[in-house]
Amino acid sequence: MGTIPLQVVEVFRNGSVESVHRGSIAVVDRSGKFLYFWGNPDFPTVMRSCAKPFQAMPLLESGAADHFRLSQKEIAITTGSISGQEFQQETVSSILEKVGLGEASLRCGTHRPFHVPTAERLDVEGKKPSLLHNNCAGKHAGMLATCVFEKWPVETYMEPNHPLQQRISEKVSDFTGVPQYQIPISIDGCGVPTYQVPLRNLALSFAKLTDEGSSSIMRLMECARKHPEMIAGEGRICTDLIKVTKGRVFGKIGAEGVYGISLFEKEWGIGIKIEDGSLRGLTPTVVEVLRKLNAITEREFDLLKTYHQPKVFNYRREVVGRVRPTFDLETTNG
């Protein structure tokens, strides 16, 4: 069993290896049986936005989603890392309107939209990004809806000792299989708690998202798989992965090179962590893992090829290299 991350991709420039990225991969089934790995499957991994499906669970389990009559799109966006596109902003605003709050109630902070045309439009119009452009705005809107329904304070919903965050911490423990007291908590980029677990436990949490015996899980996943545009956005792997596989595969990105995948047909979960936090090393690894596990067809692989071996451009927009995966998967008897 590996104890350190190993090389997962190489970066070529004009035929020469210029850089490499190292990482770890873990694959488990829903019972927790350990199936495949690369590198260190127990690598301590901060979940970042891979925690969003579990952070959204109290919205459904509390009855808040039904009480406020949230649509499938609105439920889906609470587990997304959105690009700040106009239709996503409108969806977040709709949730806030239904629960009687305004944009200012969001405590996620602001940043430039991930969607380049949206960001460029702001520049042309001389406008600054709003809270609605934040990639975590949907998650925060869902948290606020739960707080309003439960009559919990909305001003402090992001604090670790808040009742909502305590409930979320319990859900993360349930899904990852790690006792709550053993999960280190840190603060995410959007200000709410996030959680560090061994990579194989992150994989387990995504395997459990395939559980058809849980109405809340299945409802959340149905919404996400029917509305992939709410999980990321145009030209991003999470959205395209769901679209291309018609919902057989659910993928969720996290900052610093983290990725969780649910394989619904196999009832497996996959956890990926790129050691240096690079997005450049992440997407080739995601597609190659799915290919090696026969989780996507050749046609689906062709549709995802831009993520598998991204081109390296110079400033004249000439192709001068590629990023390509180089790892294999090792099997284990669990």
NUDOTOR-109538 format. One record per residue (C-alpha): residue number from 1; residue in three letters; chain; x, y, z. Coordinates in Angstrom, 3 decimals. Layout:
<nodes>
NODE,NUM,ALA,A,X,Y,Z
...
</nodes>
This chain:
<nodes>
NODE,1,MET,A,0.000,0.000,0.000
NODE,2,GLY,A,1.420,3.371,-0.998
NODE,3,THR,A,2.358,5.936,1.622
NODE,4,ILE,A,3.228,8.897,-0.611
NODE,5,PRO,A,1.587,10.532,-3.640
NODE,6,LEU,A,2.956,9.346,-6.986
NODE,7,GLN,A,3.182,10.965,-10.394
NODE,8,VAL,A,-0.195,11.171,-12.119
NODE,9,VAL,A,0.450,13.482,-15.093
NODE,10,GLU,A,3.307,14.847,-17.186
NODE,11,VAL,A,3.418,18.229,-18.879
NODE,12,PHE,A,5.108,18.102,-22.286
NODE,13,ARG,A,6.468,21.078,-24.194
NODE,14,ASN,A,7.646,20.344,-27.738
NODE,15,GLY,A,8.099,16.685,-26.869
NODE,16,SER,A,10.078,17.179,-23.657
NODE,17,VAL,A,8.790,16.641,-20.132
NODE,18,GLU,A,8.708,20.058,-18.484
NODE,19,SER,A,6.757,19.376,-15.275
NODE,20,VAL,A,4.988,16.599,-13.406
NODE,21,HIS,A,2.143,16.504,-10.905
NODE,22,ARG,A,1.858,13.899,-8.171
NODE,23,GLY,A,-1.330,12.692,-6.569
NODE,24,SER,A,-3.292,9.920,-4.927
NODE,25,ILE,A,-6.443,8.029,-5.888
NODE,26,ALA,A,-8.788,5.784,-3.899
NODE,27,VAL,A,-11.719,3.710,-5.161
NODE,28,VAL,A,-14.191,2.013,-2.795
NODE,29,ASP,A,-17.638,0.472,-3.046
NODE,30,ARG,A,-20.656,1.555,-1.014
NODE,31,SER,A,-19.969,-0.992,1.728
NODE,32,GLY,A,-16.530,0.530,2.192
NODE,33,LYS,A,-14.614,-2.256,0.465
NODE,34,PHE,A,-11.345,-0.888,-0.857
NODE,35,LEU,A,-10.941,-1.692,-4.581
NODE,36,TYR,A,-8.196,0.302,-6.322
NODE,37,PHE,A,-5.634,2.936,-5.463
NODE,38,TRP,A,-2.665,4.957,-6.642
NODE,39,GLY,A,-0.213,6.794,-4.439
NODE,40,ASN,A,-1.414,7.157,-0.853
NODE,41,PRO,A,-5.120,6.281,-0.509
NODE,42,ASP,A,-5.038,7.533,3.091
NODE,43,PHE,A,-3.648,10.944,2.152
NODE,44,PRO,A,-5.138,13.561,4.543
NODE,45,THR,A,-7.484,15.498,2.289
NODE,46,VAL,A,-9.388,18.679,3.046
NODE,47,MET,A,-12.715,18.129,1.307
NODE,48,ARG,A,-13.275,21.766,0.324
NODE,49,SER,A,-16.210,21.913,-2.127
NODE,50,CYS,A,-16.393,18.117,-2.318
NODE,51,ALA,A,-18.282,18.497,0.975
NODE,52,LYS,A,-21.151,20.381,-0.698
NODE,53,PRO,A,-23.490,17.406,-1.225
NODE,54,PHE,A,-23.307,16.678,2.501
NODE,55,GLN,A,-23.590,20.335,3.454
NODE,56,ALA,A,-26.812,20.445,1.421
NODE,57,MET,A,-28.353,17.423,3.112
NODE,58,PRO,A,-29.936,19.292,6.080
NODE,59,LEU,A,-31.884,21.426,3.598
NODE,60,LEU,A,-33.757,18.316,2.481
NODE,61,GLU,A,-33.851,16.361,5.719
NODE,62,SER,A,-35.203,19.293,7.743
NODE,63,GLY,A,-38.161,19.826,5.420
NODE,64,ALA,A,-36.942,23.300,4.465
NODE,65,ALA,A,-36.764,22.522,0.732
NODE,66,ASP,A,-40.407,21.425,0.709
NODE,67,HIS,A,-41.556,24.239,2.996
NODE,68,PHE,A,-40.133,26.881,0.672
NODE,69,ARG,A,-41.138,24.930,-2.444
NODE,70,LEU,A,-37.658,24.911,-3.887
NODE,71,SER,A,-37.449,23.693,-7.466
NODE,72,GLN,A,-35.102,20.969,-8.646
NODE,73,LYS,A,-32.798,23.622,-10.095
NODE,74,GLU,A,-32.733,25.463,-6.788
NODE,75,ILE,A,-31.933,22.293,-4.863
NODE,76,ALA,A,-29.227,21.367,-7.380
NODE,77,ILE,A,-27.429,24.685,-7.086
NODE,78,THR,A,-26.981,24.243,-3.323
NODE,79,THR,A,-24.468,21.487,-4.055
NODE,80,GLY,A,-22.735,23.279,-6.934
NODE,81,SER,A,-19.576,25.316,-7.382
NODE,82,ILE,A,-21.078,27.718,-9.856
NODE,83,SER,A,-19.424,29.876,-12.499
NODE,84,GLY,A,-21.449,33.017,-11.809
NODE,85,GLN,A,-23.441,32.846,-15.040
NODE,86,GLU,A,-26.607,34.924,-15.206
NODE,87,PHE,A,-29.011,31.978,-14.925
NODE,88,GLN,A,-27.129,30.783,-11.831
NODE,89,GLN,A,-27.323,34.221,-10.217
NODE,90,GLU,A,-31.062,34.244,-10.869
NODE,91,THR,A,-31.468,30.821,-9.264
NODE,92,VAL,A,-29.636,31.860,-6.096
NODE,93,SER,A,-31.695,35.063,-5.945
NODE,94,SER,A,-34.867,33.000,-6.263
NODE,95,ILE,A,-33.954,30.888,-3.233
NODE,96,LEU,A,-33.236,33.982,-1.167
NODE,97,GLU,A,-36.505,35.594,-2.241
NODE,98,LYS,A,-38.494,32.498,-1.258
NODE,99,VAL,A,-36.980,32.478,2.240
NODE,100,GLY,A,-37.427,36.229,2.721
NODE,101,LEU,A,-33.778,37.272,2.615
NODE,102,GLY,A,-31.679,39.464,0.371
NODE,103,GLU,A,-28.308,39.062,-1.292
NODE,104,ALA,A,-26.611,40.832,1.627
NODE,105,SER,A,-27.448,37.865,3.877
NODE,106,LEU,A,-24.867,35.778,2.014
NODE,107,ARG,A,-21.566,35.617,3.920
NODE,108,CYS,A,-19.521,33.982,1.165
NODE,109,GLY,A,-17.549,37.032,0.012
NODE,110,THR,A,-16.936,38.062,-3.593
NODE,111,HIS,A,-14.572,37.074,-6.376
NODE,112,ARG,A,-14.449,37.334,-10.164
NODE,113,PRO,A,-16.854,34.941,-11.883
NODE,114,PHE,A,-15.281,31.719,-13.146
NODE,115,HIS,A,-17.258,32.190,-16.378
NODE,116,VAL,A,-14.910,34.309,-18.498
NODE,117,PRO,A,-17.567,36.027,-20.683
NODE,118,THR,A,-19.462,37.033,-17.532
NODE,119,ALA,A,-16.290,38.437,-15.964
NODE,120,GLU,A,-15.414,40.335,-19.155
NODE,121,ARG,A,-18.922,41.773,-19.315
NODE,122,LEU,A,-18.495,43.150,-15.796
NODE,123,ASP,A,-15.240,44.788,-16.872
NODE,124,VAL,A,-16.844,46.397,-19.920
NODE,125,GLU,A,-19.738,47.689,-17.805
NODE,126,GLY,A,-17.380,48.932,-15.083
NODE,127,LYS,A,-19.061,46.779,-12.443
NODE,128,LYS,A,-17.620,44.803,-9.569
NODE,129,PRO,A,-18.514,41.150,-8.859
NODE,130,SER,A,-21.409,40.645,-6.463
NODE,131,LEU,A,-22.033,38.004,-3.821
NODE,132,LEU,A,-24.157,36.175,-6.381
NODE,133,HIS,A,-21.067,35.557,-8.534
NODE,134,ASN,A,-19.352,33.608,-5.771
NODE,135,ASN,A,-18.958,29.938,-6.661
NODE,136,CYS,A,-20.408,28.995,-3.250
NODE,137,ALA,A,-23.434,31.308,-3.400
NODE,138,GLY,A,-25.842,28.409,-3.977
NODE,139,LYS,A,-24.504,26.488,-1.006
NODE,140,HIS,A,-24.848,29.537,1.225
NODE,141,ALA,A,-28.410,30.199,0.011
NODE,142,GLY,A,-29.324,26.616,0.931
NODE,143,MET,A,-27.770,27.033,4.360
NODE,144,LEU,A,-29.752,30.223,4.937
NODE,145,ALA,A,-32.986,28.491,3.880
NODE,146,THR,A,-32.372,25.775,6.467
NODE,147,CYS,A,-31.673,28.353,9.169
NODE,148,VAL,A,-34.835,30.341,8.422
NODE,149,PHE,A,-36.908,27.147,8.496
NODE,150,GLU,A,-35.358,25.956,11.770
NODE,151,LYS,A,-35.525,29.479,13.269
NODE,152,TRP,A,-31.765,29.497,13.795
NODE,153,PRO,A,-29.729,32.735,13.662
NODE,154,VAL,A,-28.937,33.700,10.092
NODE,155,GLU,A,-26.234,36.240,10.931
NODE,156,THR,A,-23.831,33.600,12.254
NODE,157,TYR,A,-24.742,30.586,10.116
NODE,158,MET,A,-21.130,30.113,8.954
NODE,159,GLU,A,-19.606,29.734,12.443
NODE,160,PRO,A,-18.459,26.227,13.481
NODE,161,ASN,A,-20.550,26.204,16.677
NODE,162,HIS,A,-23.769,27.211,14.898
NODE,163,PRO,A,-26.514,24.546,15.043
NODE,164,LEU,A,-26.473,24.227,11.253
NODE,165,GLN,A,-22.728,23.633,11.074
NODE,166,GLN,A,-22.961,21.129,13.906
NODE,167,ARG,A,-25.620,19.223,11.986
NODE,168,ILE,A,-23.512,19.328,8.824
NODE,169,SER,A,-20.507,18.041,10.748
NODE,170,GLU,A,-22.604,15.056,11.834
NODE,171,LYS,A,-23.595,14.378,8.207
NODE,172,VAL,A,-19.972,14.520,7.060
NODE,173,SER,A,-19.094,12.002,9.766
NODE,174,ASP,A,-21.966,9.733,8.713
NODE,175,PHE,A,-20.980,9.758,5.040
NODE,176,THR,A,-17.203,9.520,5.442
NODE,177,GLY,A,-17.325,6.948,8.234
NODE,178,VAL,A,-14.879,8.993,10.320
NODE,179,PRO,A,-15.948,9.757,13.925
NODE,180,GLN,A,-16.837,13.410,14.293
NODE,181,TYR,A,-14.226,14.049,16.973
NODE,182,GLN,A,-11.495,12.729,14.649
NODE,183,ILE,A,-12.253,15.135,11.776
NODE,184,PRO,A,-10.071,18.269,11.766
NODE,185,ILE,A,-12.099,21.336,10.824
NODE,186,SER,A,-10.726,24.295,8.902
NODE,187,ILE,A,-12.354,27.295,7.240
NODE,188,ASP,A,-13.120,27.151,3.534
NODE,189,GLY,A,-12.583,29.959,1.050
NODE,190,CYS,A,-16.222,31.020,1.454
NODE,191,GLY,A,-16.000,31.243,5.247
NODE,192,VAL,A,-17.812,28.087,6.394
NODE,193,PRO,A,-16.212,24.992,7.974
NODE,194,THR,A,-14.701,22.299,5.803
NODE,195,TYR,A,-13.335,18.920,6.819
NODE,196,GLN,A,-10.164,16.842,6.520
NODE,197,VAL,A,-10.501,13.085,6.068
NODE,198,PRO,A,-8.369,10.287,4.591
NODE,199,LEU,A,-8.803,10.150,0.817
NODE,200,ARG,A,-10.412,6.713,0.903
NODE,201,ASN,A,-13.066,8.089,3.273
NODE,202,LEU,A,-13.812,10.890,0.838
NODE,203,ALA,A,-14.270,8.156,-1.773
NODE,204,LEU,A,-16.619,6.324,0.603
NODE,205,SER,A,-18.767,9.419,1.039
NODE,206,PHE,A,-19.262,9.622,-2.725
NODE,207,ALA,A,-20.021,5.907,-2.923
NODE,208,LYS,A,-22.790,6.478,-0.385
NODE,209,LEU,A,-24.342,9.080,-2.690
NODE,210,THR,A,-25.437,6.127,-4.864
NODE,211,ASP,A,-27.662,4.757,-2.067
NODE,212,GLU,A,-31.136,4.379,-3.542
NODE,213,GLY,A,-32.497,3.463,-0.116
NODE,214,SER,A,-32.210,7.043,1.128
NODE,215,SER,A,-34.888,9.406,-0.147
NODE,216,SER,A,-32.888,12.536,0.708
NODE,217,ILE,A,-29.753,11.331,-1.056
NODE,218,MET,A,-31.654,10.222,-4.115
NODE,219,ARG,A,-33.593,13.457,-4.298
NODE,220,LEU,A,-30.441,15.563,-4.082
NODE,221,MET,A,-28.678,13.442,-6.685
NODE,222,GLU,A,-31.716,13.443,-8.979
NODE,223,CYS,A,-31.769,17.238,-8.908
NODE,224,ALA,A,-28.024,17.477,-9.528
NODE,225,ARG,A,-28.044,14.942,-12.368
NODE,226,LYS,A,-31.053,16.543,-14.074
NODE,227,HIS,A,-29.550,20.018,-13.849
NODE,228,PRO,A,-25.790,19.688,-14.363
NODE,229,GLU,A,-25.599,23.344,-15.368
NODE,230,MET,A,-26.156,24.163,-11.689
NODE,231,ILE,A,-23.233,22.028,-10.482
NODE,232,ALA,A,-20.498,24.016,-12.250
NODE,233,GLY,A,-21.205,25.758,-15.554
NODE,234,GLU,A,-20.282,26.129,-19.184
NODE,235,GLY,A,-16.997,24.479,-20.172
NODE,236,ARG,A,-16.346,22.880,-16.778
NODE,237,ILE,A,-15.731,19.217,-16.123
NODE,238,CYS,A,-18.376,18.624,-13.421
NODE,239,THR,A,-21.182,19.807,-15.679
NODE,240,ASP,A,-19.855,18.082,-18.791
NODE,241,LEU,A,-19.226,14.803,-16.980
NODE,242,ILE,A,-22.857,14.557,-15.877
NODE,243,LYS,A,-24.124,15.602,-19.306
NODE,244,VAL,A,-21.925,13.244,-21.307
NODE,245,THR,A,-22.748,10.202,-19.142
NODE,246,LYS,A,-26.428,11.165,-18.833
NODE,247,GLY,A,-26.127,11.138,-15.056
NODE,248,ARG,A,-24.445,7.750,-14.635
NODE,249,VAL,A,-21.435,9.598,-13.226
NODE,250,PHE,A,-21.573,12.476,-10.759
NODE,251,GLY,A,-18.387,14.454,-10.213
NODE,252,LYS,A,-17.691,17.260,-7.770
NODE,253,ILE,A,-14.603,19.411,-7.730
NODE,254,GLY,A,-12.968,20.892,-4.660
NODE,255,ALA,A,-10.284,23.558,-4.428
NODE,256,GLU,A,-6.637,22.523,-4.188
NODE,257,GLY,A,-6.885,19.600,-6.583
NODE,258,VAL,A,-9.602,17.544,-4.866
NODE,259,TYR,A,-12.271,15.577,-6.728
NODE,260,GLY,A,-15.044,13.192,-5.682
NODE,261,ILE,A,-16.887,10.886,-8.084
NODE,262,SER,A,-20.004,8.727,-7.714
NODE,263,LEU,A,-20.470,5.823,-10.139
NODE,264,PHE,A,-24.167,5.002,-9.938
NODE,265,GLU,A,-24.132,1.775,-11.938
NODE,266,LYS,A,-21.242,0.262,-9.980
NODE,267,GLU,A,-22.189,1.909,-6.647
NODE,268,TRP,A,-18.563,2.986,-6.271
NODE,269,GLY,A,-16.959,6.183,-5.063
NODE,270,ILE,A,-13.655,7.711,-6.158
NODE,271,GLY,A,-11.483,10.215,-4.331
NODE,272,ILE,A,-8.673,12.108,-6.071
NODE,273,LYS,A,-6.150,14.515,-4.589
NODE,274,ILE,A,-3.445,16.286,-6.593
NODE,275,GLU,A,-0.650,16.934,-4.126
NODE,276,ASP,A,0.256,20.447,-5.303
NODE,277,GLY,A,-3.393,21.504,-5.584
NODE,278,SER,A,-3.177,21.940,-9.344
NODE,279,LEU,A,-6.273,22.034,-11.529
NODE,280,ARG,A,-3.964,21.341,-14.473
NODE,281,GLY,A,-3.172,17.915,-13.048
NODE,282,LEU,A,-6.737,17.185,-11.969
NODE,283,THR,A,-8.921,16.933,-15.077
NODE,284,PRO,A,-6.625,14.485,-16.941
NODE,285,THR,A,-6.581,12.307,-13.827
NODE,286,VAL,A,-10.377,12.351,-13.516
NODE,287,VAL,A,-10.988,11.233,-17.108
NODE,288,GLU,A,-8.207,8.635,-17.053
NODE,289,VAL,A,-9.539,7.075,-13.833
NODE,290,LEU,A,-12.979,6.726,-15.397
NODE,291,ARG,A,-11.454,5.215,-18.517
NODE,292,LYS,A,-9.367,2.673,-16.575
NODE,293,LEU,A,-12.415,1.628,-14.527
NODE,294,ASN,A,-14.525,1.210,-17.691
NODE,295,ALA,A,-16.953,3.721,-16.223
NODE,296,ILE,A,-17.306,5.619,-19.501
NODE,297,THR,A,-17.746,4.406,-23.065
NODE,298,GLU,A,-15.328,5.181,-25.880
NODE,299,ARG,A,-17.804,7.699,-27.271
NODE,300,GLU,A,-18.072,9.393,-23.883
NODE,301,PHE,A,-14.297,9.400,-23.611
NODE,302,ASP,A,-14.069,11.129,-26.993
NODE,303,LEU,A,-16.471,13.820,-25.768
NODE,304,LEU,A,-14.284,14.383,-22.693
NODE,305,LYS,A,-10.943,14.371,-24.537
NODE,306,THR,A,-10.308,18.072,-24.044
NODE,307,TYR,A,-10.092,17.379,-20.311
NODE,308,HIS,A,-7.978,14.234,-20.772
NODE,309,GLN,A,-4.997,15.757,-22.580
NODE,310,PRO,A,-5.345,19.541,-22.362
NODE,311,LYS,A,-3.272,21.512,-24.849
NODE,312,VAL,A,-0.466,23.823,-23.724
NODE,313,PHE,A,-0.539,27.148,-25.562
NODE,314,ASN,A,1.940,29.968,-25.837
NODE,315,TYR,A,0.876,33.619,-25.841
NODE,316,ARG,A,0.384,33.493,-29.623
NODE,317,ARG,A,-2.242,30.784,-29.053
NODE,318,GLU,A,-0.033,28.183,-30.720
NODE,319,VAL,A,-0.110,24.626,-29.373
NODE,320,VAL,A,3.328,23.912,-27.905
NODE,321,GLY,A,2.595,20.940,-25.669
NODE,322,ARG,A,0.126,18.781,-23.816
NODE,323,VAL,A,-0.721,17.526,-20.365
NODE,324,ARG,A,-1.195,13.766,-20.269
NODE,325,PRO,A,-1.924,11.189,-17.544
NODE,326,THR,A,0.814,8.658,-16.752
NODE,327,PHE,A,-0.496,6.595,-13.830
NODE,328,ASP,A,-1.929,3.129,-13.456
NODE,329,LEU,A,-4.306,1.776,-10.819
NODE,330,GLU,A,-3.265,-0.886,-8.351
NODE,331,THR,A,-5.749,-3.415,-7.028
NODE,332,THR,A,-6.275,-4.401,-3.429
NODE,333,ASN,A,-8.101,-7.234,-1.682
NODE,334,GLY,A,-9.793,-4.699,0.590
</nodes>
